[in-house]
Amino acid sequence: MGVEIPAAVFDPKRLSAVWATGLLDTEPEPSFDDLARLAARATGTPRAFVTLVDDRRSFWKSAIGMGELSVSERQNPVSDAPCHILIATNEALLVDDAATDPRVRHLPAVERLGIGGWAGYPIHGPDGEVLGGLCVVDSVSRAWSDADAQTLAILARAVSGEIRLRDALARSERHVMELKAAGKVSERLVRTLQDSLLPPMMPTVPGLQAAATYIPATGEVDVTGDFYDLFLASGSRWCAVLGDVCGHGVEAAQITALARYTLRADAPRHVSPSRVLEQLNRALLAQRVRDGRFLTVVCAIFRPDGDGFTGMLSTAGHPSALLRRADGSVESLRTPGVVLGIMEETRLGNVRFDLRPGDTLVLYSDGVTEAHPPRRQDLFGDERLITLLAECRDLDADDIVRRIGDATLDHSQGHMTDDMAILALRVPPP
């Protein structure tokens, strides 16, 4: 009996989006292999695929666990495998036992590839078209857990984000080249791309004020690697992170995107921030960055505890976090550890902290402390920042972030040689 292919597979708009990615019939790339490998490792499966589907075949852009395959071997007919179901439904497909599941048991790939359990999530193009799927395959039947489903959903969004980032970068580069030919620089396009690397808004954390800002350097417009994020890791645990990728440009943006997606994928699986950063270091090393780029980062994982929060914090070559107590005293929180993306051995550690009513935790990049006026190496420095934070009495998180940003700009006379990012978490007083 032949397999009926859904009409959605042949939708011209969808097919145009698939072809526009430029990924069909191309060699494997670390950015996609890393995400597929994370999916396999997180779910404990031997195989994982990033698949793009046109009108005749499913092409494996990434095929973890399949050995060395030529481009022509990394594909099968569109009717053979379950990805066309993802396109038809635009929903996840979780199959515990492919041999008995009526949705897939008749598909040739089930027997040919020895599929027991199969789980896939759709991946999307810049305008929402379903391009294919992120899939993991087990050789035996299994029941997929909620943690498996959550992790695969996050990583499928990461694959979609990588594709959207490439599209945005390609569009930006084309526009920048056109504008430079006319003697102009497209600041708006580059800043839009920079904004896409940051959360559009801070989430609401019950019992906590959260605020953040990113202030670009003055001078030539370019995409940089400063980023911050705050998200619910799992249950009642939250994760806050702020990092700085060495260098500017497309490569820095790609590393920033990989870092954000890896952190969001691994944080739900660990209570220790140093473990999360170690996983990030492995992902960066797997990327095999050749131009010496590295990442400094601070990561805090915390949860509600009585009238405040308790948690742990880890720094990897990053400036100390600062904890302002309600009485105005300021503590420096820092752990041993080297920058990420260079060496396998990171020697990371954790430090415990608690936030009580009136307390504020501030994370920042070195663009703050290294700001200086033009032609004078008078750095803003740690002492000025600590003194400033101690004086932030009765200010909420938004005002604290604004006060630090304004003071830094005033000190540098508006001449920022580096970008800066600031994130503040404050427990409001009763």
C-alpha positions in Angstrom: 0.0 0.0 0.0 1.4 3.4 -1.0 1.9 6.2 1.4 -0.3 9.2 1.0 1.7 12.4 1.2 -0.1 15.4 2.8 -0.9 18.3 0.5 1.0 20.6 2.9 4.3 19.0 1.8 3.8 20.5 -1.7 2.7 24.0 -0.6 4.7 26.4 -2.9 5.3 28.9 -0.1 6.7 26.1 2.1 8.9 24.7 -0.6 10.3 28.2 -1.4 11.2 28.6 2.2 13.0 25.2 2.3 15.0 26.0 -0.9 15.8 29.6 0.4 17.7 28.2 3.4 20.4 27.0 1.1 20.9 23.9 3.3 19.7 21.2 0.9 22.6 19.0 -0.4 25.2 20.6 1.8 27.8 19.1 4.1 27.2 18.8 7.9 27.9 21.9 10.0 28.8 22.1 13.7 26.0 24.5 14.5 23.4 21.9 13.5 25.4 18.8 14.6 25.8 20.4 18.1 22.1 20.8 18.5 21.3 17.3 17.2 24.0 15.9 19.5 22.5 17.7 22.5 19.1 16.2 21.6 20.5 12.7 21.5 22.5 13.1 24.7 19.6 14.7 26.6 17.1 12.0 25.6 19.6 9.1 25.7 19.0 8.0 22.1 21.6 6.7 19.7 20.5 8.7 16.7 19.3 12.3 16.1 18.5 14.1 12.9 18.0 17.7 11.6 15.9 17.1 8.5 14.7 19.4 5.8 11.9 18.2 3.5 11.2 19.3 0.0 8.7 17.9 -2.5 10.6 14.6 -3.0 13.0 13.7 -0.2 13.9 14.3 3.4 17.4 15.6 3.6 19.5 15.0 6.8 21.4 18.2 7.4 22.6 16.5 10.6 22.6 12.7 11.1 24.1 11.9 14.5 24.8 8.2 15.0 24.7 7.3 11.3 28.4 7.3 10.7 30.1 8.9 7.8 27.7 9.5 5.0 28.0 11.2 1.6 25.6 14.0 0.7 23.7 11.6 -1.6 23.4 9.1 1.3 21.9 11.6 3.8 18.4 11.5 2.5 15.4 9.2 1.9 12.1 9.6 -0.1 9.6 11.9 1.5 7.1 9.1 1.8 9.5 6.8 3.8 9.9 8.6 7.1 7.5 10.4 9.6 8.7 14.0 8.9 5.8 14.6 6.4 3.5 14.1 9.4 5.2 17.0 11.2 4.6 19.2 8.1 0.9 18.2 7.9 0.1 18.8 11.6 2.8 21.4 12.6 2.8 19.6 15.9 5.2 17.3 17.8 5.0 13.6 17.0 6.0 11.2 19.8 5.9 7.5 18.9 6.6 5.0 21.7 6.6 1.9 19.5 6.9 2.5 15.7 6.1 -1.1 14.8 2.6 -0.9 16.3 1.7 2.8 16.0 -0.8 3.2 13.2 0.5 6.6 12.2 4.0 5.3 11.2 4.1 1.5 11.3 3.5 1.3 7.5 6.4 3.7 6.6 9.5 1.9 5.0 12.0 3.7 7.2 10.6 2.0 10.3 12.0 -1.4 9.3 14.9 -0.2 7.2 16.4 2.0 9.9 15.3 -0.2 12.8 13.1 2.4 14.5 11.7 1.5 17.9 10.8 4.8 19.5 10.7 8.0 17.4 10.2 11.6 18.5 10.2 14.7 16.3 9.4 18.4 16.6 8.8 20.7 13.6 11.4 23.3 12.7 10.3 26.6 11.1 11.5 29.1 8.6 11.6 32.9 9.2 7.9 33.3 8.3 6.7 30.2 10.2 6.7 27.6 7.4 7.4 24.0 8.5 10.8 23.2 6.9 11.2 19.7 8.4 12.0 18.4 11.9 14.4 17.8 14.7 14.0 14.0 15.4 15.5 11.5 17.8 15.4 7.7 17.2 15.7 4.8 19.6 16.3 1.3 18.4 13.8 -0.1 21.0 10.4 1.1 22.0 10.2 3.5 24.8 7.9 5.9 26.6 8.9 9.6 26.1 9.0 11.6 29.3 7.9 15.2 29.9 11.6 16.1 30.2 12.3 14.6 26.9 9.5 16.5 25.3 10.5 19.8 26.9 14.1 19.4 25.8 13.3 18.5 22.2 10.9 21.5 22.0 13.6 23.8 23.2 16.2 22.4 20.8 13.8 22.4 17.8 13.3 26.1 18.5 17.0 26.5 18.7 17.4 24.9 15.2 14.7 27.2 13.9 16.5 30.1 15.5 19.8 29.1 13.8 18.0 29.1 10.5 16.3 32.5 11.2 19.7 33.9 12.4 21.3 32.8 9.1 18.5 34.4 7.1 18.8 37.6 9.1 22.6 37.6 8.7 22.3 37.0 5.0 19.7 39.8 4.6 21.8 42.1 6.8 25.0 41.4 4.9 23.3 42.0 1.5 21.8 45.3 2.7 25.1 46.4 4.4 27.0 45.7 1.1 24.5 47.7 -0.9 24.5 50.6 1.6 28.3 50.7 1.9 28.5 50.9 -1.9 26.4 54.1 -1.6 28.7 55.3 1.3 26.2 54.4 4.1 26.1 52.0 7.0 22.9 50.2 7.8 22.8 50.8 11.6 19.2 49.9 11.9 19.6 46.4 10.4 22.6 45.5 12.5 20.9 46.7 15.7 17.9 44.7 14.8 20.1 41.6 14.5 21.7 42.5 17.8 18.3 42.8 19.5 17.4 39.3 18.2 20.2 37.9 20.4 18.5 39.3 23.5 15.2 38.4 25.1 12.5 40.8 23.9 11.3 41.4 27.5 12.1 40.1 31.0 9.9 37.4 32.3 7.8 37.9 35.4 9.3 36.1 38.4 6.9 36.0 41.4 8.4 37.9 44.3 11.3 39.3 42.3 12.0 42.5 40.3 14.1 41.9 37.2 15.6 44.5 34.8 18.3 44.5 32.2 19.9 46.7 29.6 22.3 46.5 26.7 24.2 49.7 25.7 26.3 49.5 22.5 29.7 50.9 22.0 30.1 54.1 20.1 31.7 54.2 16.7 31.3 51.7 13.8 28.2 49.6 14.0 28.7 45.9 14.3 27.1 42.9 15.9 28.7 42.0 19.2 28.6 39.1 21.6 27.2 40.6 24.8 24.1 38.8 25.9 21.8 38.2 29.0 18.9 35.9 29.7 16.5 35.0 32.5 14.2 32.0 32.2 12.3 29.4 34.2 14.6 26.3 34.2 12.2 23.8 35.7 9.6 23.6 38.4 10.4 26.6 40.7 14.0 27.0 39.6 15.1 30.1 37.6 18.3 30.7 35.7 19.9 34.1 35.1 22.9 34.4 32.8 25.1 37.2 31.4 28.0 36.6 29.0 30.4 38.3 26.7 31.8 36.6 23.5 35.2 37.8 22.4 35.0 39.9 19.2 32.4 41.3 16.9 30.6 40.3 13.7 28.8 37.3 12.4 31.0 34.7 14.1 30.4 36.3 17.5 26.7 36.4 16.9 26.7 32.7 16.0 28.6 31.8 19.2 26.2 34.0 21.2 23.2 32.1 19.7 24.8 28.7 20.4 25.5 29.8 24.0 21.9 30.9 24.7 20.3 27.8 23.2 22.7 25.5 25.0 22.2 27.2 28.3 18.4 27.0 27.9 18.6 23.3 26.9 20.9 22.2 29.8 19.7 24.4 32.7 16.5 22.3 33.2 18.7 19.2 33.8 21.0 20.6 36.5 20.8 22.4 39.8 24.5 23.3 39.6 25.4 26.4 37.4 29.0 25.1 37.1 27.6 21.9 35.5 25.6 24.0 33.0 28.7 26.0 32.1 30.7 22.8 31.7 28.2 21.6 29.2 28.4 24.9 27.4 32.2 24.6 27.2 31.8 21.2 25.6 29.4 22.6 23.0 31.8 25.5 22.2 34.7 23.1 21.9 32.6 20.9 19.6 32.0 24.0 17.4 35.8 23.9 16.8 36.1 27.7 16.7 39.3 28.4 14.7 39.9 32.1 15.3 40.5 31.9 19.0 37.1 33.3 20.1 36.1 32.6 23.7 33.2 33.3 26.1 33.1 34.7 29.6 29.9 34.2 31.5 28.2 34.3 34.9 25.3 31.9 35.6 23.0 31.8 38.6 20.4 29.2 39.4 18.0 30.0 42.2 14.6 29.3 43.6 12.1 30.8 46.1 12.9 30.2 49.8 10.6 31.7 52.4 10.5 35.5 52.0 13.3 35.5 49.3 15.4 33.3 47.1 18.4 31.0 47.5 20.7 29.7 44.8 24.2 29.1 43.5 26.3 31.1 41.1 29.3 30.3 38.9 31.6 32.6 37.0 33.8 31.5 34.0 36.5 34.2 33.5 33.8 36.8 34.1 33.6 39.9 36.4 32.3 39.2 39.9 28.6 39.4 40.5 27.7 42.0 43.1 25.1 41.4 45.9 23.8 44.6 47.5 22.2 43.9 50.9 19.2 45.9 52.2 21.6 47.7 54.6 23.7 49.1 51.7 26.7 46.7 52.1 27.9 45.1 48.9 29.4 41.6 48.6 31.4 40.3 45.6 30.5 36.8 44.3 33.0 35.1 42.1 34.3 31.5 41.6 37.4 30.1 40.1 37.3 29.1 36.4 38.7 30.0 33.1 37.0 31.4 30.0 34.9 28.9 27.9 35.7 27.6 24.5 39.4 27.3 24.8 40.3 24.3 27.1 38.6 21.2 28.1 39.5 21.7 31.8 37.5 24.7 33.2 38.0 24.2 37.0 34.6 25.8 37.6 33.1 26.1 41.0 29.9 27.3 42.7 29.2 29.9 45.4 25.9 29.9 47.4 23.9 33.1 47.9 20.6 34.2 49.2 18.4 37.2 48.4 16.2 38.7 51.2 13.8 41.6 51.0 15.7 44.7 49.9 18.6 42.7 48.5 19.8 43.1 44.8 22.0 40.8 42.7 23.7 42.6 39.8 25.4 40.9 36.8 27.4 43.0 34.3 29.9 42.7 31.5 33.4 44.3 31.6 32.2 47.1 29.4 31.0 48.7 32.6 34.1 48.6 34.7 36.5 49.2 31.7 34.7 52.3 30.5 36.9 55.4 30.3 36.9 58.9 28.9 38.4 59.6 25.5 42.3 59.7 25.5 42.4 58.9 29.3 42.8 55.4 30.8 40.8 56.3 33.9 38.6 53.2 34.1 35.2 53.3 35.8 36.5 50.3 37.8 35.2 48.0 40.5 35.4 50.5 43.4 33.3 53.1 41.6 30.7 50.4 40.7 30.6 49.1 44.3 30.3 52.6 45.8 27.5 53.5 43.3 25.6 50.3 44.1 25.9 50.9 47.8 24.2 54.3 47.3 21.2 52.8 45.4 19.0 53.0 48.4 15.3 52.4 47.9 15.7 52.0 44.1 13.9 49.2 42.3 15.7 47.0 39.7 14.9 49.2 36.8 16.3 52.3 38.5 19.4 50.4 39.6 20.2 49.3 36.1 19.5 52.8 34.8 21.7 54.4 37.5 24.6 52.1 36.6 24.2 52.8 32.8 24.0 56.5 33.3 27.0 56.7 35.6 29.1 54.7 33.2 28.1 56.9 30.2 28.8 60.0 32.3 32.2 58.8 33.3 33.2 57.8 29.7 31.7 61.1 28.4 29.5 59.0 26.1 32.5 57.4 24.5 32.0 53.7 25.0 34.9 51.6 23.7 33.0 48.3 24.4 29.4 47.3 24.7 28.0 46.7 28.1 25.2 44.6 29.5 23.6 44.9 33.0 21.1 42.6 34.7 19.6 43.3 38.2 17.5 41.0 40.3 15.9 42.5 43.4 13.6 41.2 46.1 11.3 44.2 47.0 11.0 45.1 50.7 7.7 44.4 52.5 
